Structure formats: C-alpha cells, structure tokens
Amino acid sequence: MTNALRRRPVGAILLIFAVLLWAGPAVAQTKGAVPKDPETIEQVRKWNAECLECHTEAALRKPPRPDMDMAKLAEALTDPVAYAKSNHSGMACRTCHVGAYRDFPHTGTGPNKPENLACDECHAQKAWRVDTQVAKSVHSKNLSDKFTCSTCHDAHVYAKAEILGDPAKVVAQDNGICLSCHQSDKKFAEFGGSLTPAKKRPDIDAIHSWLPNTKRHWDAVRCIDCHTPPSTSRNLAISHEILNKDKAQKDCVTCHTKDSALRTRLYRYVAESETAKLGFLNSAVMGESYVIGATRNSYLDWLGLGLVGLTLAGVLGHGLIRIMIALRRRDK
C-alpha cells in the first residue's frame, strides 16, 4: 500500500485515462462507480462471464481449454457468488486487470504485459488517509514490504459493513481476515518467519485469556474494535492503525457501558435506525451479540423515574395527611 501511494498523482491520472481509452466507453466505472445504464451492465456481464469461464472451481475440475497452466489457474480462482456480494460487484474484471489480461493467454511484455491496477488508482482520496494510519501500524513497522491492501482485503470478496448489514456477518468477515494469519502456523510463518529473529505464532486464546469467555468475544466483536484507535475520519469508521498488544484496549467499560464504543464502530450503520425504532440507547447490540451494560431502554428509564416520583409523592402525601390529622385533633 505505502509503496503504491508514493507514485506521482499525475502518473495515476494518466494510467486511468489510458484504461478508459483502451477499454472504450463501457468502462466508465473505472473510478469505482458501478455502471447504471442497461447497455453497460450487459457489456460488463459478458466480459466477466468470459473471465469466469476459467477462473472458477468448476473450470479447475473441467478445463475449458486444453493448453491451460492448471497450477497457475489454481492460484487465481474467484467465487462468483462471493464477488456478487463484494464491494466491487457489478464492475468489470478488466477495470482492474489491464494489459495482457484482456486476451488469453495472459502473456506480454512492456506496455502490453498483464498488470493489476493499484488500489489507490481508484481510491486515491481514501488511500491518502489510510496510508498515514497504516504507516503507524504494527504490521507496517515490522513487515512494510509484505503488507499491501490485498494482504487483508481480497477485492473479489471483501464487503463493507453497510453492505453486509448484519453485525454478526461483519464480525465473521473481519475476524476471519485477522485469524486467517494469527491462527494458522503456515500463514503466520510467511510473515513472522521473515523477521529477525523469526517470530513464532503466539497462542491467540492464551494471549486473550484475561477476557471472560474468550471464544464468545471472537463471535461478538472484531479484533480491530480493540486493536485500533478511534478513527479521525468519519467516512473510514475504523482506523487502519493496528496497535501492538500493549496498546490495545483492555478497559471493559469501553464497550460495556451506556456510551459503548461499539455504537460508533461495529454497530455504526444500524445504531441510529434501531434506536429510533425501539427506544433502546444501544438496541443495535441486543441481538445475538448482547453486550452487558450497554442495553439501557429510554422508555424503561422514564418509567423508572416515574415510579420513583410516584413513590416520593406518596410518601410526602401520606406525611402531609398525617400532619393535617394531627393538627385537627389538637384543635378539637
């Protein structure tokens, strides 16, 4: 990521312009916009269908061509169902895969070589903010040459929280990214093995044994909810600065309170609508991921205050009546 962002902005603009000229008007979604007109949508569908003839599990089992390198193909498979639910759904494969990727076989040299556009070619403004955060991340400090956007975000699969909607799905996706390395000796060795001295994968459950019901936390909250500082950019929601374990959040009250940080992080996209509908200050966290201490109901608050008020009024009224009766008896 950081290497990509060091390119001159002019170069990025020229590259995008070249893609537009090469692919024709039907690739008007280069800047990340999904096509809207029926003609372009149909053209994108045909283009992607050509790519998916080969780059799927089905093609691996039954190759559509006799001259294919099956070992290379196995490393470049796409799940059409997952892609249809991802951030890039509706975009043409050739928007990002340029050069010799247009034709088979994908070979070529010079300007016609197969090339994947860097994420910042389309996401320049967001990448500018993210790059600053990533530079301070523990991953970047230790593994700057190995970590890119695609290390964590598979462009063919990853979906934003507002697309997934259900917080449980968001947790499963985002934690799956972290745990795919931190719970895999093989994957962790690809990164930790390059350090000097080589780092052995720590036991994630043992490190987090201070959490009550550790496994339950993996299902209810994301690693990044505790291992990143609050983002300074609202449109990013979550910071990309992954904190070292000694700086991670360990204060239970951060989440288990009326002002739960989860409302502006994990449950950001459902909190406002749920609160307005149900009246709970943190109704969004009351599903399968119930958070103790963060689920006060404003209606119950008012009812409780009303009961306290009626009790006080009853006590005062009873006392006043007793005083009045006592005064009348004295007068008689």
N, C-alpha and C positions, 0 to 999 in steps of 0.2 A: 504493500500500500504506500509506504513512505517513499519508496523509490519511484513509483509511478507518478506521484504528485510533484516530484522535482522537475518534471518536464516543463518546458515553456508553455504557457497557455495558448500562444499563437499556434504552436505545433498541434495541440489538441483540436483547435478550431479547424485547422486545415485538414486534419485527418477525418473529422466528422463530415466536412464539406466534400471530401473525396469519396467517402462512402455513399453520400447522397447522390453524387453524380454517377457513381458506378452502378448502384442498385436501382436507380430510377425513382420516380415519384412515389411508388408504393411503399418505400421505406421511410415514410415521413415520421415514423415513431422513433427515430434514432435517439432523440433526447430523452427517451424513457417513456414517451407517451404511447398508449395503446391506440391503434387505429380505430376510427369510429365509423367511417363510411363502408358500406357493404362490399364495394369493389375491392378495396384494400384488404379488408378482413378475409375475403375469399382468396386473394392472392397469397396472403400470409399463410393461410391454412394449407394451400397447395405446396408452398415452399417447405413448410415444416413437415408435411407428410413425406416429402422426398427424403428429408434427413432421417425421419423416424422409420423409414424402410430398413435402415441398417442399425441405427443406434438405440436398439431396444433388446430386451432379453429374448424376445421371440426371434429376432434376426440372428442372435447368437446361437440359438438352437437350430435354426433353419436359415443358413446364409442365403441372401437374395442374389449374391454374386459368387462366382467360383474363385475369383482372384483376390479375395479379401484377406487381410492380415488379422486373423481372429484374436491373436494376443493383444494387439493394439485396440481392436474393437471392444474387447472386454473391459478396457480401461476407460472407455468413453461411451458408456451406456446412459440412457435417460429414461426415466419413468414418465410416460405421457400424462398419467393421472396426477402425479405429484407436480409436474410442471404446470398443468392447467390450474392448480391452486396456488401457485407461487406468485411472487411479486412481478415476474416478467411474463406472466400468462398473457397470451394474445400478441406477443411480439415475435417477429421472425427470427429464427436462429441466425440467419445471415446478417442480422443487425449487429451482432457482437462478433460472430465468427466470419472474418473477412479474408480477402485474398484468395488463395488456392482452395479454401474451404467451399467455394462456390461450386466446384466441379469435382468429380471423382476420377482418379484417385487424388487425395489431398496432398499433392506434391508441388514443388515450385521453388524458385529462388528469387532473391531480390525483391522487387515490389510485388511480385505475384506469389510470394511464399504464404503459407497458411498462418494467420495471426488472430489472436483474440484481443479485442479492444480492452484496455484497462477500464476499471470501474469508473475512474474519475473522468473518462471521456464523456460520460453522460451525467454522472452525479458530481460534477465539479464543485458546486456550492456546498453540498453536504460533506463531500470528502475533505474540503478545506477545513471544516470544523472538526471532523473525525480525526484527521491526521494529527492535529495538535494533541488530542486526547490519547491516541494510540502511541505517540512518541513517549508519553509518560507511563504507559502500561508496562507491567512487569514482564509481559511477553515480548514486547518490543525491545526493552532494555537487554534482555537475555538472548533473544532469538530474532533480531531485527531482519536478518537476511532470509529467514524462513517464513515469517508471518506476513501474509497478504490478506486482502479482503476475503478471497476464496478459501483461505485456511479455515475460517469459521462459517462463512456464508456461501453455501452452494447456490449459485444463481439459478440452477434448474429446479431447486426445491424450496429454498427459504421463502417464508411468507411473513409479512409484518403482523404485529399484534392486531391491528384493526382489521386485517383480512381474516385472520383466524377467528377472532371474536371471542371464543370461549377461553377464559384464562387457563383452564386445565390443558388445552392444546398448546397454548403459548409456553407454559412451563415444560411440557413434554418436549417440544421442539428445541427450546433454548438450552435446557439442561442436557438434552441429548447431544448437542454440539460440544458442551464442556466435557461431559462424561465419556464421549467417544475417545478422547485422549486420556483423561485422568482416571479412567477405569480400564484402560487397555494397555497392557505391558508393551505390546508390539507398537502401537501408535505412539505411545509416550516415548519409546526409545528412539523414534525418528527425530524427535526434537530434543529431549533431555540427553540422549546419547551424544549429541554434538557439543555439549558443554564440557568445559574443563574445570574440575574433573567431571566425568559423566554422572548425571543425576539419575538415581533410581526412582521409579514411580512410588510415591507415598500412598499409604492406605487412606483413601478418602473418608471412609467411615470412621477410622480411628482418629483422624485429624479433627473431625466434627463430632466426636463423642460427647462434647460438652453440651450439645443440643439435646433436649429431651425428645425422644422418639425421632432419631436422626433420619431414618428412612422416610418417615412421613413428610419431613421437610423437603426431601427431594421431589416429592409429588405435588407439594403445595406452593412452593416458592422457588424462584430461579436463583441460580448461583450468583448471577450478576446483580440481583437485588441487594445482596450483602457485600459483594466484592467490587462494587463500583461506587464512586461518589455521586451525589446528585448532579444531574446534567445541567449545565448553564444554558443550554439551548432547548427551548420547549419542543421544537419540532423533532428533536432527537429522542426525547423521553429518557433514554438510558445512555449514560456516558460510555465511551469505548476505552476508558482508562481502567484496566483491570488492576486492582490493588493487590499488593502482596498480602499474605495471610496475616501478618502482624498489623496491618492497617484495615483489615476487613471489619465489617460491622459485627459487633458482638453484644450490643445492647438490645435485649429482648423488647424493651419498651418502644423501640423504633417502629416495630410492627404491631405489637400487642398493646395498642392504645387507641383512644378515640381519634387521634390525629395520625393514624397509621400511615407510614410512608408508602405502603402498598397501594393506597388510593391514587397516588400520583405516579406510580411506577407500573407494576404488574396490572393493576385494575384501572389504569388511566382512561381507557376508552369505553368503559362501561359504568364507571362510578357515578357520573353526573346523571345519566338517564335513570339508573337504578334508584338513586337517592330520591329523585323527583317522583318516581312511581310508587315506591314502597315506604318512604319516610325514614328509612334507616340511614344513619350517618355513614355507615360503611356496609350497606346492603350488598355491595358487589362481592364482598369477601365472605358471604354467608352460604355459598353453595357447598360443593364437596370440600372446599378448602376453607372451612370455618376457622377463623382466627380469634382466639380467646382475647377478650379485652378490647376488641375493635368493632363490636357489633351493637352499639347503642342505638335505640329506636327513639326518634324525636317525639313520637306520639306517646310512648311509654314514659318518657321524661316529663312531658306535660301532665300526664295522668298522675304520675308520682308526686309532682309538685302540687297538683290539685288535691290529692288525698292528704298530703301534709298540711296544706292550707285549711282544709275542712276540719282536720283533727285539731289544729290550733284554734280555729273558730269555735269548735265545740267546747274545748276546754275553757276558753275565755267566756263564752256564753254561759256555760254552766257556772263558772265562778261569779259572773255578774248576777245571775239569778239568785244564787245563794246569798250574795251581799244584799240584794234588794229584799229578800225574805227576812233576813236578819234585821234589817233596818225597820221593816214594818212591824215585826214582833216587838222590837224595842219601843216603838211609838205607842203600841197598844198597852 
